[in-house]
Amino acid sequence: MDFYFGLLQIIGVHTILGLSAYVILQTGQVTMAQAGFFSIGAYIAAMLTVLAGWHIVPALLVGGLVAAAVACIVGFPALRVKGLTLVVATVAFGEFIRLFWFNFDYQIAKGEFMVGPLGGEGFKQIRFFPENGWTTLDVALFIWAIVALVMAALWWMDRSRAGTVLRAVGEDEMAAQSVGINLTATKVIAFTAGGFIAGIGGGIYAHYTTHIEHLNFGILLATFAIAYPILGGLSNVFGTLVAVIFVQGILVEGLRFMGDWRNLLFGALIVLAMNVRPRGLIDEHTAKIVKRLFSRGKDTSGA
Amino acid sequence: MLELKGVAKHFGGVRAVDGLNLSVAEGEIVGLIGPNGSGKSTTVNVICGVFPVSAGEITFEGREITKAQPHQVLAGGIARTFQNIRLFDHLTVWQNLWVAQNAMADRRAIGFLRRWLSGSAGARDSVQEQLEFSDLVDKQDEPAGSLSFGEQRRLELARALASKPKLLLLDEPAAGMNLEEVSQLDDRLRELQKAGKTILLVEHVMELVMGVTDRIAVLNFGNKIAEGAPAEIQQNEAVKKAYLGGGSDLAEPQA
């Protein structure tokens, strides 16, 4: 049973990571910096619970806020470039953050042990959950409560004017400017929100794995972060969730029995999924069908 | 209302607009015509802040907007349409109009968050008004990309009007339209003029320009070669020469 709870935790955290990229991708910006923001949240939240003895909830929040602040500061110069240049810039930023953790030591004595991040060896013994007697089920429920919160917030955002503004920028920047949208502000806000969500996800990740190191936060994780929303479709938040279940639940775990063939099939299935459903697993059309099922006879015009 | 003084825009060695003086008074419909490549669209883009000017000064209602960003120009009361329609294709017709709610009156600091999240108080009414004006009520939930060409043109005009501008810059709104659609557009522009809008109309379709405008400015090689009432422009020798030199007849639509 613990295996399934563990899988639920992974899916939950990756959903949060995917949603952090979802916000930014709405504006047409391809960001490879999400793993960097994720790592900031992870290290900050873990330091707060382990070194400062905080409860996990405020630690996650502060981790998210620090990641958001960094995203905002980085956002201004990075968002002056577009397309491939932005990809390169954000990759560089992600690597910079990763190498920062590789060189970051901050240990204090706790009883007879030294705890805290130690460069290349990483940050071990992030034991908030076991120390406070949380079971795997508790942790899974906690993670999914946060996933639900983030999804609800973004679902609401999609329906608000803010979501429409983000999409307008993603569709045509010049037209968006000409209807009065401030491009820089919109992109930086999206980047900041994406950084905050990634930071929260990172904080949770640090606590359920109990051991983080710089290698966890490389290009591969950054690629996964943007792959989920792109694979799932950018029309609504459920696409990202479905894509994470598809990748982590079915491709990574479900195909384990296939041994080495799994890796081959993994790539092939993603390519196949993108070809069969070019606008994502859950596209506007799917969303419309679901909406019709739930609101038979009701008036669905307007917002 | 709008004043361009010695405005120039150079792309490398190309002088797309070269020392242009142009003024538009409140309530006027001014035509801006000229052969292809004479700098008409560049003029629109320079006024809107898409391209920074190389030299000169642009003022709107006495305030300088030479260095303003496009969204600031819009907030000041100037909206535009594009030569090649630029809608948000995957957003619905309704959403296309909803994002364009950036009227000057909504720019209070406290209203920022509310404007961002739900649009201004009157936003929904205003969207409805635009839908009715442009006869797109039935299509409001369709993605803009699925509309017909004529509907897309109407939606783009409605989107420009959604922010309640004082001055409209229309960049070849009749391009690709048949004669019936052109005459509808003609009516619509007159309606807008009656409603107090000022319009700068860049256009190749002479039926529209000659009929609807109060005054026409003719550009060639980035410079104004003539200005006057439509009847005067039709008789102007320099204009005839510019157009004939460009290989086309002033009396014929080029769409």
Boltz contact constraints between the chains, C-beta under 6 A:
constraints:
  - contact:
      token1: [A, 160]
      token2: [B, 117]
      max_distance: 6.0
  - contact:
      token1: [A, 161]
      token2: [B, 117]
      max_distance: 6.0
  - contact:
      token1: [A, 161]
      token2: [B, 118]
      max_distance: 6.0
  - contact:
      token1: [A, 161]
      token2: [B, 119]
      max_distance: 6.0
  - contact:
      token1: [A, 162]
      token2: [B, 116]
      max_distance: 6.0
  - contact:
      token1: [A, 162]
      token2: [B, 117]
      max_distance: 6.0
  - contact:
      token1: [A, 164]
      token2: [B, 95]
      max_distance: 6.0
  - contact:
      token1: [A, 164]
      token2: [B, 98]
      max_distance: 6.0
  - contact:
      token1: [A, 164]
      token2: [B, 99]
      max_distance: 6.0
  - contact:
      token1: [A, 165]
      token2: [B, 99]
      max_distance: 6.0
  - contact:
      token1: [A, 167]
      token2: [B, 91]
      max_distance: 6.0
  - contact:
      token1: [A, 168]
      token2: [B, 88]
      max_distance: 6.0
  - contact:
      token1: [A, 168]
      token2: [B, 99]
      max_distance: 6.0
  - contact:
      token1: [A, 171]
      token2: [B, 88]
      max_distance: 6.0
  - contact:
      token1: [A, 172]
      token2: [B, 86]
      max_distance: 6.0
  - contact:
      token1: [A, 175]
      token2: [B, 86]
      max_distance: 6.0
  - contact:
      token1: [A, 177]
      token2: [B, 70]
      max_distance: 6.0
  - contact:
      token1: [A, 177]
      token2: [B, 71]
      max_distance: 6.0
  - contact:
      token1: [A, 178]
      token2: [B, 70]
      max_distance: 6.0
  - contact:
      token1: [A, 178]
      token2: [B, 80]
      max_distance: 6.0
  - contact:
      token1: [A, 179]
      token2: [B, 99]
      max_distance: 6.0
  - contact:
      token1: [A, 179]
      token2: [B, 100]
      max_distance: 6.0
  - contact:
      token1: [A, 180]
      token2: [B, 71]
      max_distance: 6.0
  - contact:
      token1: [A, 180]
      token2: [B, 74]
      max_distance: 6.0
  - contact:
      token1: [A, 180]
      token2: [B, 75]
      max_distance: 6.0
  - contact:
      token1: [A, 180]
      token2: [B, 102]
      max_distance: 6.0
  - contact:
      token1: [A, 180]
      token2: [B, 163]
      max_distance: 6.0
  - contact:
      token1: [A, 181]
      token2: [B, 71]
      max_distance: 6.0
  - contact:
      token1: [A, 182]
      token2: [B, 71]
      max_distance: 6.0
